[in-house]
């Protein structure tokens, strides 16, 4: 399984990558929305873990582009962010996010569990 982690914070990218690699998953990291979209289009992953607060394209723009492209439209997206306003959650739901998680409320192990749940269905 391959995971595309679109995360601009090096600390979070490092800890989530480590947990995912412990599962034997391949992890590709993009530190901006623009790079994340390019990587997803070039080689669609099994799952995308996406922060919303990114340089370049904002996470909402990334989700919209992913869902409009036939190659990535069905790839599950787990939003992992600091944004916790109900309108942000709703907007992600509309864009087809499989899961919305707030960084302060979920552990790396919790994200691994959600990836397993989402990709096994």
HELIX and SHEET records of a PDB file:
HELIX    1   1 UNK A   10  UNK A   22  1                                  13    
HELIX    2   2 UNK A   33  UNK A   42  1                                  10    
HELIX    3   3 UNK A   59  UNK A   68  1                                  10    
HELIX    4   4 UNK A   86  UNK A   94  1                                   9    
HELIX    5   5 UNK A  103  UNK A  105  5                                   3    
HELIX    6   6 UNK A  108  UNK A  120  1                                  13    
SHEET    1   A 5 UNK A  26  UNK A  30  0                                        
SHEET    2   A 5 UNK A   2  UNK A   6  1                                        
SHEET    3   A 5 UNK A  47  UNK A  50  1                                        
SHEET    4   A 5 UNK A  76  UNK A  81  1                                        
SHEET    5   A 5 UNK A  99  UNK A 102  1                                        
END                                                                             
